[in-house]
């Protein structure tokens, strides 16, 4: 069969099955594939399925189908290339959802932003109040205050991983201060 005709049939079929294909299938990958494979698969599929390349001289219906398939491939790549969004998508996929809705995507993006910028890690107003205090305490190297405020923040958001990471940092800082005090003796007699 002519390769161009085969590609045309493939695009038309994919367009009909878009609602049934998950992001991994769109990129020709298996669930749990290594992260670097995602970039390579997108480059290959994006080049192969690009509407400007495959729909030239085609009917308006075929151009629409090619655009739909290419948009779906781009959407798949946008989600799977980010490890946090990919984890969120994998959880959605296990729950039976083939596509990430807008809310799930925003939550994944917020989680990624929180990892990059700890000031945006709080998801609740009350948790945010204590979180800001805890960050301020950490900046001032007041590890006792930081531990206390971050623990308060965790009482409002017990599953917040960024809070837990910073609490561990505060506790480590507290231990370091204890060690420094133990090794320095203010009453040491100097001769």
DANORNOR-V560492 format. One record per pair of residues at least 12 apart in sequence whose C-alpha atoms are under 7 Angstrom apart, sorted by sequence separation. I is the first residue (numbers start at 1). GAP is how many residues later the second one is. D is the distance in whole Angstrom. If there is no record, write none. Layout:
i:I gap:GAP d:D
i:I gap:GAP d:D
This chain:
i:51 gap:12 d:7
i:134 gap:12 d:4
i:28 gap:13 d:7
i:150 gap:13 d:6
i:27 gap:14 d:6
i:27 gap:15 d:6
i:51 gap:15 d:5
i:134 gap:15 d:5
i:51 gap:16 d:6
i:133 gap:16 d:6
i:134 gap:16 d:5
i:150 gap:17 d:6
i:27 gap:18 d:6
i:131 gap:18 d:6
i:51 gap:19 d:7
i:130 gap:19 d:5
i:131 gap:19 d:6
i:50 gap:20 d:6
i:85 gap:20 d:7
i:88 gap:20 d:6
i:130 gap:20 d:6
i:147 gap:20 d:6
i:49 gap:21 d:6
i:130 gap:22 d:6
i:131 gap:22 d:5
i:85 gap:23 d:5
i:130 gap:23 d:5
i:147 gap:23 d:6
i:84 gap:24 d:6
i:85 gap:24 d:7
i:146 gap:24 d:6
i:147 gap:24 d:7
i:128 gap:25 d:7
i:127 gap:26 d:4
i:127 gap:27 d:7
i:143 gap:27 d:5
i:84 gap:28 d:6
i:143 gap:28 d:7
i:127 gap:29 d:5
i:126 gap:30 d:7
i:127 gap:30 d:6
i:143 gap:30 d:6
i:144 gap:30 d:7
i:143 gap:31 d:5
i:138 gap:32 d:7
i:42 gap:35 d:6
i:121 gap:41 d:6
i:39 gap:42 d:7
i:38 gap:43 d:6
i:27 gap:46 d:6
i:26 gap:47 d:6
i:115 gap:47 d:7
i:15 gap:50 d:6
i:12 gap:53 d:6
i:15 gap:53 d:7
i:23 gap:53 d:5
i:11 gap:54 d:7
i:15 gap:54 d:6
i:11 gap:55 d:6
i:14 gap:55 d:7
i:11 gap:58 d:7
i:22 gap:76 d:5
i:21 gap:77 d:7
i:22 gap:77 d:7
